[in-house]
Amino acid sequence: MIQYLPILILLLIAVGIAVGQIALSNFLGPKKPTPEKNAPYECGIIPAEDARKGVWVRFYLIGMLFILFDMETVFLYPWAVIYRRLGMFGLMEMAVFLAILLIGYVYAWKKGALTWD
């Protein structure tokens, strides 16, 4: 256990410095609270309503669908870089991939997942 003594000393010094700096800034720092300093910061605008209100679930659904379809189209870039080496096989595989992507998009569209009512 004597081998770990330098690590323990280093850990104690690091924690001591961190706690000491926080304590010193708390004791020595200026304290002049004003209503402007205590007000919540929201781009200089006084909040009109509570920020903790519920968010519409459809917003999350459309956001997840956007990320899903956006990330799947990222797979087109590597294919476009090497599609000449892949030949007809690569073209057919990408056609199958795009067909599956299109079927998923049409399914989400028909289910009404993309309507913003």
C-alpha positions as CSV (number, residue, x, y, z in Angstrom):
1,M,0.0,0.0,0.0
2,I,3.0,2.3,0.4
3,Q,3.2,2.5,-3.4
4,Y,-0.1,4.4,-3.5
5,L,1.0,7.0,-1.0
6,P,2.1,9.6,-3.6
7,I,-1.2,9.2,-5.4
8,L,-3.1,9.8,-2.2
9,I,-1.0,12.9,-1.4
10,L,-1.6,14.2,-4.9
11,L,-5.3,13.6,-4.6
12,L,-5.5,15.4,-1.2
13,I,-3.5,18.4,-2.6
14,A,-5.8,18.6,-5.7
15,V,-9.0,18.4,-3.6
16,G,-7.5,20.9,-1.1
17,I,-6.7,23.4,-3.8
18,A,-10.1,23.1,-5.4
19,V,-12.0,23.5,-2.1
20,G,-9.6,26.3,-1.0
21,Q,-10.2,28.3,-4.2
22,I,-14.0,28.0,-3.9
23,A,-13.9,29.0,-0.2
24,L,-11.6,32.0,-0.9
25,S,-13.8,33.2,-3.7
26,N,-16.9,32.9,-1.5
27,F,-15.2,34.9,1.4
28,L,-13.3,37.5,-0.6
29,G,-15.5,38.0,-3.6
30,P,-17.7,41.1,-3.9
31,K,-21.3,40.7,-2.9
32,K,-23.5,43.4,-4.3
33,P,-26.8,41.7,-5.3
34,T,-29.3,43.8,-7.3
35,P,-32.6,42.9,-8.7
36,E,-31.1,42.8,-12.2
37,K,-28.4,40.4,-11.1
38,N,-30.9,38.1,-9.4
39,A,-33.3,38.0,-12.3
40,P,-33.2,35.0,-14.6
41,Y,-31.2,35.5,-17.8
42,E,-33.2,34.9,-20.9
43,C,-31.6,37.0,-23.6
44,G,-32.6,40.2,-21.8
45,I,-36.3,39.5,-22.1
46,I,-38.5,39.2,-19.1
47,P,-40.1,35.7,-19.1
48,A,-43.7,35.7,-20.2
49,E,-44.6,32.3,-18.8
50,D,-43.2,29.4,-16.9
51,A,-40.3,27.7,-18.6
52,R,-41.2,24.3,-17.1
53,K,-44.5,23.8,-19.0
54,G,-45.1,20.7,-21.0
55,V,-43.9,20.3,-24.6
56,W,-46.1,18.9,-27.3
57,V,-45.3,15.2,-28.0
58,R,-45.6,15.6,-31.7
59,F,-42.6,17.9,-31.6
60,Y,-40.5,15.1,-30.4
61,L,-41.9,12.6,-32.9
62,I,-41.2,14.9,-35.8
63,G,-37.7,15.6,-34.4
64,M,-36.9,11.9,-34.1
65,L,-38.2,11.2,-37.6
66,F,-36.1,14.0,-39.0
67,I,-33.0,12.7,-37.3
68,L,-33.8,9.2,-38.5
69,F,-34.2,10.1,-42.2
70,D,-31.3,12.6,-42.0
71,M,-28.9,10.1,-40.6
72,E,-29.9,7.4,-43.1
73,T,-29.1,9.8,-46.0
74,V,-25.6,10.2,-44.6
75,F,-24.9,6.6,-45.8
76,L,-25.3,8.0,-49.4
77,Y,-22.0,9.9,-49.1
78,P,-19.6,7.0,-48.7
79,W,-21.4,5.1,-51.4
80,A,-21.1,8.0,-53.8
81,V,-17.4,8.2,-53.2
82,I,-16.7,4.5,-54.2
83,Y,-19.7,3.6,-56.3
84,R,-17.6,3.1,-59.4
85,R,-15.6,0.3,-57.6
86,L,-18.8,-1.3,-56.4
87,G,-20.3,-1.5,-59.9
88,M,-23.8,-2.8,-60.6
89,F,-23.9,-4.7,-57.3
90,G,-23.4,-1.5,-55.3
91,L,-26.0,0.3,-57.4
92,M,-28.6,-2.5,-56.7
93,E,-27.7,-2.5,-53.0
94,M,-28.2,1.2,-52.7
95,A,-31.5,1.0,-54.7
96,V,-32.7,-1.6,-52.1
97,F,-31.6,0.7,-49.2
98,L,-33.4,3.7,-50.7
99,A,-36.5,1.6,-51.4
100,I,-36.6,0.6,-47.7
101,L,-36.0,4.2,-46.7
102,L,-38.8,5.3,-49.0
103,I,-41.2,2.7,-47.7
104,G,-40.5,3.9,-44.1
105,Y,-41.1,7.5,-45.1
106,V,-44.4,6.7,-46.9
107,Y,-45.5,4.6,-43.9
108,A,-44.8,7.6,-41.5
109,W,-46.6,9.9,-43.9
110,K,-49.7,7.8,-44.2
111,K,-49.9,7.3,-40.4
112,G,-50.0,11.1,-40.1
113,A,-46.7,11.3,-38.2
114,L,-45.5,14.3,-40.3
115,T,-48.6,16.5,-39.9
116,W,-48.2,19.5,-37.8
117,D,-51.8,20.2,-36.5
